Amino acid sequence: MASEEVVAEAVEAVEPFETTADALLRGRLPLAQPARGYRTNVDALLLASFARREKPATRCLDLGAGVGAVGLALVVMGRAERTTLLDLDASVLALATANARAAGIADRAETLLHDLRVRLPSVLGGAFDLVVANPPYGVEGRTRPAADPSRAVARAAPAGTLVGFVRAARAALGRAGRFCVVFPTLDLGRLFDALRASGLEPKRLRFVHPLAESPGRLALVEAKAARAGGLRVESPLVLMSAPGVATEEARRITETL
């Protein structure tokens, strides 16, 4: 595991970038994050809401965690007892550590500096009952921009990135564990192929629509190590009843969660 000291030492070698002070969950989760480039958006809250269950996860792993929005939100909501935040960018992990401290949950959150193109440390095998991912890539051939050009590798999508995420999820999950991910609908087939190639089967699916009459742009997917079949498609999540007017469910997720 990468301790706060290890992450801090790694950050010393990286040129600092400008940050902003934001918050989620009506201020319960302070969120320091890069001022430019990819920033936490509604996708993180949609994923946290989709992944939560009445019984809290014992250990949650947030793959490509960035500043920790999803994993930390699950702990703050009381839907995960502990979380491990994994990313290959030491500077954003330092912000994730600071965010956990600001939220008063530093003792329940740890960071792991790791490149998912490399297999997870064996000590993590089967250690988690929930794995979440809001991957820093979208439709194949596109990437979310880095906060700083010198860190482009942290937000790029080289060949094998999706496979690395899915393999890591499969390796980390315990016997009855769940992998929850938010992914663009246009590339959903590639996600399903990667899941099945790694021994995970999609079991729950919910499409996210900007408006009721608009095509779904995102899919929320829950996968497990299980037999093929049995995919449950839930009612769609519609974000706006009219342009600029959030639906009641969207408000509940983004404002109160």
C-alpha atoms as one frame of an Amber mdcrd trajectory, in Angstrom:
protein
   0.000   0.000   0.000   1.130   3.545  -0.688   1.156   5.460   2.573   0.622
   9.210   2.804   4.387   9.570   3.190   5.132   7.560   0.031   2.621   9.559
  -1.991   3.939  12.856  -0.612   7.499  11.905  -1.555   6.401  11.020  -5.076
   4.587  14.328  -5.443   7.731  16.284  -4.582   9.170  15.242  -7.937   6.098
  16.497  -9.838   5.512  20.129 -10.691   2.468  21.293  -8.685  -0.680  22.470
 -10.428  -3.449  24.854  -9.470  -6.332  23.362  -7.511  -9.840  24.391  -6.512
 -11.722  23.718  -3.286 -15.069  22.081  -4.035 -17.411  19.767  -2.130 -19.873
  16.917  -2.614 -22.732  15.596  -0.502 -23.754  19.063   0.675 -20.304  19.776
   2.031 -19.759  16.479   3.836 -17.026  15.573   1.339 -14.618  18.480   0.710
 -12.942  17.930  -2.657  -9.676  19.546  -3.651  -9.095  18.874  -7.349  -7.128
  20.214 -10.332  -8.424  23.542 -11.609  -8.009  22.539 -15.272  -8.438  19.419
 -17.329 -10.565  16.483 -16.195 -12.540  17.248 -13.039 -15.034  15.293 -10.971
 -18.484  15.478 -12.539 -21.942  14.001 -12.068 -20.742  10.599 -13.319 -19.000
  10.010  -9.984 -22.203  10.623  -8.017 -24.258   8.475 -10.381 -21.795   5.625
  -9.902 -21.702   5.987  -6.110 -25.505   5.945  -5.976 -25.706   2.904  -8.278
 -23.076   0.960  -6.301 -24.473   1.528  -2.817 -26.493  -1.110  -0.988 -28.303
  -1.148   2.319 -25.561  -3.308   3.831 -22.242  -1.417   3.601 -19.353  -2.986
   1.707 -16.576  -4.087   4.030 -13.772  -3.070   1.677 -14.138  -0.969  -1.473
 -11.508  -0.520  -4.179 -11.784   2.577  -6.392  -9.840   1.970  -9.630  -8.506
   5.103 -11.324  -9.737   6.986  -8.289  -8.262  10.376  -9.120  -9.005  12.680
  -6.198 -11.171   9.988  -4.590 -14.701  11.202  -5.295 -16.409   7.807  -5.688
 -14.601   5.782  -3.039 -14.700   8.545  -0.459 -18.369   9.296  -1.161 -19.263
   5.670  -0.429 -17.519   5.865   2.945 -19.065   9.240   3.832 -22.513   7.882
   2.888 -21.994   4.904   5.169 -22.082   2.472   2.232 -18.488   1.292   2.585
 -16.561   0.723   5.787 -13.155   1.254   4.169 -11.880   2.290   0.753  -8.637
   1.920  -1.175  -8.033   4.625  -3.783  -5.866   3.448  -6.679  -4.351   5.660
  -9.360  -1.101   5.970 -11.316  -0.844   9.739 -10.712   0.864  10.481  -7.399
  -0.222  14.127  -7.422  -3.954  13.394  -7.578  -3.541  10.684  -4.931  -2.036
  13.328  -2.669  -5.226  15.346  -3.173  -7.302  12.233  -2.444  -5.419  11.796
   0.836  -6.094  15.424   1.737  -9.772  14.999   0.829 -10.108  11.969   3.097
  -8.501  13.904   5.934 -10.796  16.899   5.366 -13.845  14.621   5.442 -12.716
  13.106   8.744 -12.268   9.597   7.333  -8.489   9.421   6.928  -8.383   6.275
   9.068 -10.802   4.542   6.691  -9.152   5.453   3.385  -5.793   4.448   1.945
  -4.058   5.124  -1.351  -2.313   2.800  -3.776   0.055   4.172  -6.412  -0.225
   1.636  -9.223  -0.420   1.366 -13.024  -3.240  -0.986 -13.994  -1.310  -2.186
 -17.029   0.636  -4.112 -14.392  -1.147  -6.803 -12.401  -2.299  -5.950  -8.896
  -0.104  -6.980  -5.955  -1.054 -10.514  -4.929  -1.895  -9.334  -1.404  -4.987
  -7.607  -2.846  -6.333 -10.730  -4.513  -9.902 -11.407  -3.417  -9.688  -8.761
  -0.698 -12.655  -6.576  -1.726 -16.398  -7.056  -1.829 -16.930  -3.937  -3.960
 -14.838  -2.503  -6.783 -15.879   0.730  -8.542 -14.478   2.517 -11.574 -15.216
   5.777 -13.349 -12.531   5.177 -15.984 -10.521   8.093 -17.421 -11.375   7.143
 -20.988 -14.513   6.996 -23.075 -15.327   5.862 -26.565 -12.302   4.145 -28.068
  -9.943   6.642 -29.630 -10.916   9.455 -27.262  -9.483  10.417 -23.896 -10.294
  12.778 -21.094  -7.635  15.522 -21.024  -4.972  15.618 -18.351  -5.004  18.433
 -15.804  -1.516  19.255 -17.026   0.164  18.189 -20.330   3.098  16.707 -18.403
   0.651  14.242 -16.811  -1.038  13.173 -20.034  -0.246   9.530 -19.321  -2.473
   9.683 -16.241  -5.589  10.394 -18.313  -4.704   8.781 -21.626  -6.139   5.487
 -22.806  -3.286   3.397 -24.222  -4.028  -0.005 -25.660  -5.013  -2.409 -22.932
  -6.263   0.198 -20.453  -9.811  -1.154 -20.299  -8.517  -4.709 -20.040  -6.255
  -3.607 -17.183  -9.184  -2.110 -15.274 -11.347  -5.190 -15.709  -8.585  -7.670
 -14.876  -7.772  -5.706 -11.742 -11.430  -5.732 -10.711 -11.671  -9.486 -11.239
  -8.476 -10.136  -9.269  -9.521  -7.875  -6.388 -13.055  -9.188  -5.937 -13.891
 -11.726  -3.293 -16.217 -14.655  -3.945 -19.452 -12.674  -3.826 -17.975  -9.306
  -4.803 -19.427  -6.752  -7.211 -17.776  -4.568  -9.854 -19.687  -1.355 -10.615
 -18.627   0.887 -13.486 -19.968   3.862 -15.426 -19.272   3.699 -19.157 -20.383
   5.371 -22.419 -23.224   3.525 -24.137 -21.543   3.880 -27.544 -18.732   1.622
 -26.338 -20.732  -0.739 -24.159 -20.029  -3.778 -26.319 -16.296  -3.414 -25.717
 -16.879  -3.254 -21.959 -19.019  -6.406 -21.999 -16.392  -8.227 -24.083 -13.667
  -7.243 -21.616 -15.769  -8.285 -18.615 -16.540 -11.725 -20.009 -12.951 -12.297
 -21.123 -11.887 -11.723 -17.514 -14.521 -13.999 -15.987 -17.044 -11.332 -15.019
 -20.648 -11.338 -16.161 -22.867  -8.225 -16.395 -25.769  -8.712 -13.997 -27.331
  -5.268 -13.608 -27.624  -2.445 -16.129 -29.122   1.038 -15.986 -29.025   3.582
 -18.787 -28.671   7.305 -18.070 -30.572   9.723 -20.327 -30.149  13.523 -20.345
 -33.877  13.866 -21.201 -36.601  11.238 -21.449 -36.680  11.600 -25.237 -32.882
  11.605 -25.608 -30.750   8.526 -26.265 -28.915   7.157 -23.251 -25.355   8.465
 -23.131 -24.063   6.505 -20.149 -24.548   3.034 -18.754 -24.193   1.980 -15.140
 -23.114  -1.659 -15.034 -22.729  -4.141 -12.188 -20.787  -7.329 -12.933 -19.967
 -10.415 -10.889 -17.985 -13.611 -11.229 -20.982 -15.757 -12.173 -22.580 -17.822
 -14.897 -23.641 -16.150 -18.114 -27.144 -14.725 -18.331 -29.439 -13.146 -15.806
 -28.829  -9.538 -16.813 -31.399  -7.251 -15.146 -32.090  -3.995 -16.977 -33.429
  -1.399 -14.546 -35.666   1.533 -15.349 -33.746   4.357 -17.026 -32.343   7.246
 -15.024 -33.492  10.513 -16.607 -31.490  13.539 -15.487 -33.706  16.410 -16.711
 -37.454  16.828 -17.133 -36.722  19.805 -19.399 -33.460  21.461 -20.471 -31.827
  22.813 -17.333 -34.464  21.340 -14.991 -33.292  18.332 -12.972 -35.658  15.473
 -12.265 -36.481  14.642  -8.664 -34.297  11.528  -8.734 -31.377  13.408 -10.264
 -31.666  16.099  -7.582 -31.741  13.462  -4.880 -28.567  11.859  -6.237 -26.589
  15.013  -6.947 -27.665  17.088  -3.947 -28.319  14.742  -1.068 -27.185  11.258
  -2.153
